[in-house]
Amino acid sequence: MPNGKPGDHPLTDIVKHRLETFGAELDEKVRQIDAVASDDLRDVLATLVYFWPWEKSGLVSPHGLSAVLDSLARYAAKRRR
């Protein structure tokens, strides 16, 4: 069972431990979303970052991940109004 230590989950690695996981720009997007997200949206964000695919050469489709994070950020901003 995860206990919040580095390496347990990429969301806590990025947000709590500030470890570079997807690269500085994408990690910052994750932090910004997490800062304003509802619990339900945070669950979606956690699932997204946990299951985003990797291959030997690195992150699969970083531009795709960036686009999805941008959409989540817009959604979070609308929900805050």
MDTraj code that builds the backbone (N, CA, C; nanometers):
import mdtraj as md
import numpy as np

residues = "MET PRO ASN GLY LYS PRO GLY ASP HIS PRO LEU THR ASP ILE VAL LYS HIS ARG LEU GLU THR PHE GLY ALA GLU LEU ASP GLU LYS VAL ARG GLN ILE ASP ALA VAL ALA SER ASP ASP LEU ARG ASP VAL LEU ALA THR LEU VAL TYR PHE TRP PRO TRP GLU LYS SER GLY LEU VAL SER PRO HIS GLY LEU SER ALA VAL LEU ASP SER LEU ALA ARG TYR ALA ALA LYS ARG ARG ARG".split()
xyz = np.array([
    [0.0839, -0.1179, 0.0000],
    [0.0000, 0.0000, 0.0000],
    [0.0883, 0.1241, 0.0000],
    [0.0596, 0.2212, -0.0861],
    [0.1394, 0.3440, -0.0900],
    [0.1303, 0.4196, 0.0420],
    [0.2400, 0.4793, 0.0808],
    [0.2415, 0.5550, 0.2057],
    [0.2878, 0.6997, 0.1862],
    [0.2872, 0.7480, 0.0631],
    [0.3215, 0.8866, 0.0367],
    [0.4689, 0.9139, 0.0178],
    [0.5497, 0.8116, 0.0138],
    [0.6931, 0.8307, -0.0063],
    [0.7232, 0.8492, -0.1553],
    [0.8362, 0.9124, -0.1874],
    [0.8732, 0.9274, -0.3286],
    [0.8708, 0.7927, -0.4009],
    [0.8138, 0.7937, -0.5189],
    [0.8060, 0.6735, -0.6002],
    [0.6757, 0.5971, -0.5845],
    [0.5935, 0.6338, -0.4860],
    [0.4667, 0.5640, -0.4648],
    [0.3647, 0.5954, -0.5741],
    [0.3552, 0.7201, -0.6119],
    [0.2567, 0.7613, -0.7125],
    [0.3104, 0.8869, -0.7811],
    [0.2968, 0.8951, -0.9136],
    [0.3514, 1.0119, -0.9836],
    [0.2873, 1.1436, -0.9424],
    [0.1595, 1.1434, -0.9017],
    [0.0983, 1.2705, -0.8611],
    [0.1642, 1.3242, -0.7349],
    [0.1839, 1.2396, -0.6342],
    [0.2511, 1.2880, -0.5134],
    [0.3985, 1.3178, -0.5400],
    [0.4600, 1.2436, -0.6311],
    [0.5985, 1.2750, -0.6677],
    [0.6082, 1.4166, -0.7231],
    [0.5124, 1.4533, -0.8086],
    [0.5142, 1.5853, -0.8720],
    [0.4734, 1.6945, -0.7747],
    [0.3609, 1.6734, -0.7046],
    [0.3020, 1.7801, -0.6228],
    [0.3689, 1.7918, -0.4867],
    [0.3805, 1.6813, -0.4152],
    [0.4319, 1.6861, -0.2778],
    [0.5846, 1.6868, -0.2724],
    [0.6466, 1.5977, -0.3492],
    [0.7921, 1.5835, -0.3413],
    [0.8666, 1.6675, -0.4443],
    [0.7906, 1.7265, -0.5381],
    [0.8450, 1.8142, -0.6430],
    [0.9546, 1.7444, -0.7244],
    [0.9350, 1.6148, -0.7483],
    [1.0274, 1.5390, -0.8318],
    [0.9901, 1.5583, -0.9781],
    [1.0895, 1.5726, -1.0636],
    [1.0607, 1.5849, -1.2062],
    [1.0186, 1.4482, -1.2580],
    [0.8991, 1.4443, -1.3142],
    [0.8420, 1.3190, -1.3614],
    [0.8189, 1.3233, -1.5116],
    [0.7452, 1.4238, -1.5587],
    [0.7146, 1.4384, -1.7011],
    [0.7977, 1.5465, -1.7680],
    [0.8757, 1.6184, -1.6921],
    [0.9503, 1.7337, -1.7415],
    [0.8949, 1.8588, -1.6742],
    [0.9760, 1.9597, -1.6646],
    [0.9418, 2.0790, -1.5865],
    [0.8091, 2.1420, -1.6283],
    [0.7873, 2.1597, -1.7572],
    [0.6661, 2.2280, -1.8039],
    [0.5399, 2.1467, -1.7723],
    [0.5424, 2.0178, -1.8021],
    [0.4251, 1.9348, -1.7761],
    [0.4014, 1.9169, -1.6265],
    [0.5073, 1.9008, -1.5508],
    [0.4925, 1.8879, -1.4056],
    [0.4305, 2.0141, -1.3463],
    [0.4678, 2.1298, -1.3968],
    [0.4103, 2.2552, -1.3470],
    [0.2613, 2.2624, -1.3795],
    [0.2221, 2.2154, -1.4966],
    [0.0790, 2.2109, -1.5300],
    [0.0048, 2.1214, -1.4322],
    [0.0632, 2.0074, -1.3998],
    [0.0013, 1.9161, -1.3029],
    [-0.0134, 1.9857, -1.1681],
    [0.0885, 2.0561, -1.1227],
    [0.0824, 2.1272, -0.9932],
    [-0.0255, 2.2342, -0.9940],
    [-0.0355, 2.3078, -1.1040],
    [-0.1353, 2.4144, -1.1120],
    [-0.2770, 2.3572, -1.1081],
    [-0.2993, 2.2476, -1.1768],
    [-0.4314, 2.1844, -1.1745],
    [-0.4613, 2.1317, -1.0343],
    [-0.3658, 2.0626, -0.9753],
    [-0.3846, 2.0066, -0.8414],
    [-0.4192, 2.1157, -0.7406],
    [-0.3609, 2.2326, -0.7560],
    [-0.3828, 2.3413, -0.6603],
    [-0.5270, 2.3904, -0.6587],
    [-0.5983, 2.3758, -0.7686],
    [-0.7351, 2.4288, -0.7778],
    [-0.8403, 2.3199, -0.7972],
    [-0.7983, 2.1953, -0.8039],
    [-0.8892, 2.0861, -0.8391],
    [-0.9794, 2.0458, -0.7230],
    [-1.1009, 2.0065, -0.7587],
    [-1.1896, 1.9424, -0.6622],
    [-1.1350, 1.8018, -0.6364],
    [-1.1886, 1.7358, -0.5368],
    [-1.1445, 1.5984, -0.5090],
    [-1.1704, 1.5074, -0.6287],
    [-1.2857, 1.5254, -0.6943],
    [-1.3180, 1.4421, -0.8103],
    [-1.2208, 1.4662, -0.9247],
    [-1.1882, 1.5924, -0.9510],
    [-1.0940, 1.6225, -1.0584],
    [-0.9533, 1.5750, -1.0224],
    [-0.9186, 1.5837, -0.8958],
    [-0.7874, 1.5346, -0.8521],
    [-0.7769, 1.3837, -0.8743],
    [-0.8865, 1.3129, -0.8561],
    [-0.8870, 1.1689, -0.8850],
    [-0.8625, 1.1427, -1.0328],
    [-0.9244, 1.2234, -1.1185],
    [-0.9029, 1.2103, -1.2631],
    [-0.7568, 1.2395, -1.2956],
    [-0.7030, 1.3465, -1.2380],
    [-0.5638, 1.3846, -1.2613],
    [-0.4696, 1.2726, -1.2155],
    [-0.4964, 1.2162, -1.0994],
    [-0.4127, 1.1080, -1.0470],
    [-0.4140, 0.9870, -1.1403],
    [-0.5307, 0.9535, -1.1912],
    [-0.5425, 0.8413, -1.2842],
    [-0.4671, 0.8703, -1.4132],
    [-0.4829, 0.9910, -1.4630],
    [-0.4154, 1.0305, -1.5869],
    [-0.2639, 1.0184, -1.5741],
    [-0.2071, 1.0765, -1.4695],
    [-0.0610, 1.0742, -1.4575],
    [-0.0087, 0.9348, -1.4245],
    [-0.0899, 0.8543, -1.3564],
    [-0.0454, 0.7190, -1.3231],
    [-0.0407, 0.6298, -1.4470],
    [-0.1400, 0.6435, -1.5337],
    [-0.1514, 0.5522, -1.6464],
    [-0.1003, 0.6083, -1.7790],
    [-0.0487, 0.7327, -1.7809],
    [0.0031, 0.7853, -1.9076],
    [0.1186, 0.6965, -1.9546],
    [0.1167, 0.6566, -2.0806],
    [0.2154, 0.5569, -2.1268],
    [0.3581, 0.6104, -2.1402],
    [0.4496, 0.5187, -2.1172],
    [0.5935, 0.5408, -2.1327],
    [0.6470, 0.4328, -2.2249],
    [0.7557, 0.4632, -2.2888],
    [0.8292, 0.3607, -2.3624],
    [0.9763, 0.3773, -2.3279],
    [1.0594, 0.2918, -2.3789],
    [1.2018, 0.2957, -2.3426],
    [1.2655, 0.4320, -2.3684],
    [1.2221, 0.4994, -2.4742],
    [1.2810, 0.6288, -2.5084],
    [1.2207, 0.7444, -2.4293],
    [1.1177, 0.7182, -2.3502],
    [1.0599, 0.8240, -2.2680],
    [0.9091, 0.8301, -2.2766],
    [0.8572, 0.9447, -2.2420],
    [0.7139, 0.9695, -2.2369],
    [0.6526, 0.9574, -2.3755],
    [0.5420, 0.8842, -2.3859],
    [0.4693, 0.8730, -2.5118],
    [0.3831, 0.9983, -2.5275],
    [0.3948, 1.0638, -2.6411],
    [0.3136, 1.1798, -2.6772],
    [0.3068, 1.2883, -2.5700],
    [0.4177, 1.3527, -2.5405],
    [0.4133, 1.4620, -2.4430],
    [0.3201, 1.5745, -2.4874],
    [0.3079, 1.5953, -2.6178],
    [0.2160, 1.6989, -2.6668],
    [0.0716, 1.6606, -2.6371],
    [0.0417, 1.5324, -2.6474],
    [-0.0917, 1.4840, -2.6129],
    [-0.1223, 1.5041, -2.4654],
    [-0.0264, 1.4711, -2.3802],
    [-0.0442, 1.4917, -2.2367],
    [-0.0626, 1.6393, -2.2070],
    [0.0149, 1.7239, -2.2714],
    [0.0023, 1.8676, -2.2511],
    [-0.1379, 1.9164, -2.2889],
    [-0.1909, 1.8673, -2.3993],
    [-0.3243, 1.9074, -2.4440],
    [-0.4311, 1.8625, -2.3437],
    [-0.4175, 1.7408, -2.2923],
    [-0.5146, 1.6917, -2.1943],
    [-0.5052, 1.7739, -2.0654],
    [-0.3846, 1.8036, -2.0212],
    [-0.3677, 1.8858, -1.9009],
    [-0.4251, 2.0260, -1.9217],
    [-0.4069, 2.0829, -2.0394],
    [-0.4661, 2.2139, -2.0688],
    [-0.6183, 2.2085, -2.0592],
    [-0.6773, 2.1010, -2.1093],
    [-0.8229, 2.0841, -2.1004],
    [-0.8683, 2.0717, -1.9554],
    [-0.7956, 1.9951, -1.8766],
    [-0.8296, 1.9819, -1.7352],
    [-0.8165, 2.1154, -1.6623],
    [-0.7160, 2.1925, -1.6969],
    [-0.6978, 2.3240, -1.6344],
    [-0.8149, 2.4161, -1.6685],
    [-0.8602, 2.4140, -1.7931],
    [-0.9760, 2.4958, -1.8319],
    [-1.1007, 2.4503, -1.7565],
    [-1.1190, 2.3208, -1.7453],
    [-1.2328, 2.2666, -1.6728],
    [-1.2278, 2.3100, -1.5257],
    [-1.1116, 2.2992, -1.4643],
    [-1.0970, 2.3380, -1.3228],
    [-1.1270, 2.4859, -1.3054],
    [-1.0823, 2.5689, -1.3990],
    [-1.1075, 2.7130, -1.3887],
    [-1.2564, 2.7439, -1.3994],
    [-1.3259, 2.6743, -1.4883],
    [-1.4703, 2.6963, -1.5026],
    [-1.5454, 2.6534, -1.3784],
    [-1.5031, 2.5449, -1.3161],
    [-1.5699, 2.4932, -1.1975],
    [-1.5510, 2.5859, -1.0766],
    [-1.4480, 2.6657, -1.0787],
    [-1.4198, 2.7554, -0.9657],
    [-1.5042, 2.8803, -0.9689],
    [-1.5625, 2.9107, -1.0828],
    [-1.6418, 3.0355, -1.0944],
    [-1.7685, 3.0302, -1.0173],
])
top = md.Topology()
chain = top.add_chain()
for i, resn in enumerate(residues, 1):
    res = top.add_residue(resn, chain, resSeq=i)
    for name in ("N", "CA", "C"):
        top.add_atom(name, md.element.get_by_symbol(name[0]), res)
traj = md.Trajectory(xyz[None], top)
